[in-house]
Amino acid sequence: MSPKAYSIIDNSFSSYDDATEFAVVLSRETKNIYQVMPDGMFGFTASKTITNTGNKITHANERHDELLISGEYKQSFLGFIENYLEIMVGVFMILKPVSTIYLAFRLVAIQDFPEWINRAGLIGFTKALGVFWFAYGLRFIYSYFSNRIYFEDDGVILRKGLIALSQVQIRYLDIKTVQVSQSITERMLGIGTLRMDSAGRNGMDDIKFKNIRNPIYIRRLIQKKIDSVNKNNFRDSIRDHI
């Protein structure tokens, strides 16, 4: 007899982490595998993907977590809002230099152009400043394409640069701490900074990756991977001494 399907009604979450915890509880209680999916209303819910029983559910969940943590991760575009604002300000200064000048004058309680100011020169300077802000805001493009973090079977790799490359790698066995930091805005956007350090760095970050999506969930997956590697290593060491 096939197991009874579990019906999910009105179980939507705005937070990806809350939906993940809900999926874990459902998987544990129903012996089925539930995966976090978009609910079609700007939120998340849990959807049954595999029906299973007994210890198979545990191994399937572990394999599912390994698949989620494997591969390449890029920075989220949500982490560059400051750059988008700089670009918008630059465009406004280029297209509307006179309006920009009047806005600046109002901030300092000046009603009109002072006679001693060269109007054409000030407009030209405002446009030039707008070009600078526009170009300065575009720096996020380099950051997005030059920073990558890779989760492989035996460790984590951070790569930086496009032409001149630098690379840092830590084995899961050597990772000492995994930390996540989020500002209030970052928590609202679901992004954050992921930090990892090894035992030989005296508290210094070996890997620091900004603007990663669902950082708390990623940290949990990394910790599961570390525990799994340590467990396998412990078993191998016992087997070698038998």
Sequence and secondary structure as in RCSB ss.txt:
>XXXX:A:sequence
MSPKAYSIIDNSFSSYDDATEFAVVLSRETKNIYQVMPDGMFGFTASKTITNTGNKITHANERHDELLISGEYKQ
SFLGFIENYLEIMVGVFMILKPVSTIYLAFRLVAIQDFPEWINRAGLIGFTKALGVFWFAYGLRFIYSYFSNRIY
FEDDGVILRKGLIALSQVQIRYLDIKTVQVSQSITERMLGIGTLRMDSAGRNGMDDIKFKNIRNPIYIRRLIQKK
IDSVNKNNFRDSIRDHI
>XXXX:A:secstr
         S  BSSHHHHHHHHHHHHHHHSEEEEEEE SSSSEEEEEEEE  TTHHHHHHHHHHHHHHSEEE  
 GGGGHHHHHHHHHHHHHHH HHHHHHHHHHHTT  S  TTS HHHHHHHHHHHHHHHHHHHTHHHHHHHHEEEE
E SSEEEEEE SSS EEEEEEGGGEEEEEEE  HHHHHHTEEEEEEEEGGGTT  SEEEEEEESHHHHHHHHHHH
HHHHHHHHHHHHHHHH 
